[in-house]
């Protein structure tokens, strides 16, 4: 069929993979960092000039990397709002990341529409600080002049696709990107322009929502550009997950997402109902404390890194001699306890050893993610297999504890640029449809990720006992935490 490329513009870098369109085999790769123009402490900025994304893309694609490529797919960081004026120019830097500035705006929006249930019925989920709809509210309240000039709303991958195509009159997005905005419903497949007006104070143009296999356009040189999507959806597509699969991502915070046949409507605020890159749905539940709990434990115990913490934890036994760590170090979102703190319970003289605290940190992190997994299962989402992602997935203590605590088969894929691979697979799909060699409803079949498979086996009963110990402490400390 040809050669395709997928580019992933994350908050930190651009990665490009060039793949065989038929098999998915990676032929060559490119990489370039994004310039860090943020606070002196080295954290990522909340405002970024989108031109930096283009500069990084150009550097990553240097040296003839894209020679022979027939189609490109674009994956980019989610929730990056790019406000554009009537002339097609950005009005201010893009608003990216979690953007805690908008927390008050999120609460304002919830009240303005009549509460959580009203939002759940409108778009499937409740506004969070990171979402574009909430950033619009913040913009209207904080930078009213910029808000008044805003005529078009794009996200990061929308803007990049538009630039690659030479800024045509038609602007596009995809289901996955649209579903995270807070003004498009995955259940109905339609925008809610009234919610844009509620947040921004006036109407604005919104990009056309393309189907998973549709092309956004063709460059003057004849290069096909597919719809593009967000990093989460692209990574899921690159992994090749389907019904019955979930992905548990271990970053500083954690997330659990699963493929589901329908959009979920959730008024608790715990589930964000996203659309995926294939025509299905990706309900996502986020925890605020995953690897940050491990790093906190490592600092407390004076061990140099997470590998040393894992080695220490492996000297303990399941249940950590009765120690239970509720890892709510930054408050928590699942359950919704934004102002709470972590808890260490079960202290006895025999349990006060470094190895038991180390293991309690791993068990607490995974039990918190098991809580998130239960939120989805209780809504009818089937989970038979879990893909475990993130550098922490390689740690021995994680692999020893995860199958039993999460209660199902665990797959640890070999590290790869799955978001870029997913973008390339989307490009191959659009290219194949345009050539008539691939059916619109059936994406090209690419070889799955090389992976290590872990089974719960005989340790499942032990894991259930450890989980019950955790749940007992959680319920005593925060009774009713999971009530809607």
Secondary structure, 3 states (H helix, E strand, C coil): CCEEEEEEECCCEEEEEEEECCCCCEEEEEEEECCCCCCCCCCCCCEECCHHHHHHHHHHCCCCCCCCCCEEEEEECCCCEEEECCCCCECCCEECCCCHHHHHHHHHHHHHHCCHHHHHHHHCCCCCCCCHHHHHHHHHHHCHHHHHHCCEEEEHHHHHHHHHCCCCCCCEEEHHHHHCCCCEECCCCEECHHHHHHHHCCCCEECEEECCCCEEEECCCCCEEECCEEHHHHHHHHHCCCCEEEEEEECCCEEEEEEECCCCCCCCCCEEEEECCCCCEEEEEEECCCHHHHHHHHHHHCCCCHHHHHHHHCCCCCCHHHCEEECCCCCECCCCECCCCCEEECCCHHHCCHHHHHHHHHHHHHHHHHHHHHHHHCCCCCEEEEEEECHHHHCHHHHHHHHHHHCCEEEEECCCCHHHHHHHHHHHHHHHHHHCCCCCCCCCCCCCCCEEEECCHHHHHHHHHHHHHHHHHHHHHCCCCCCC
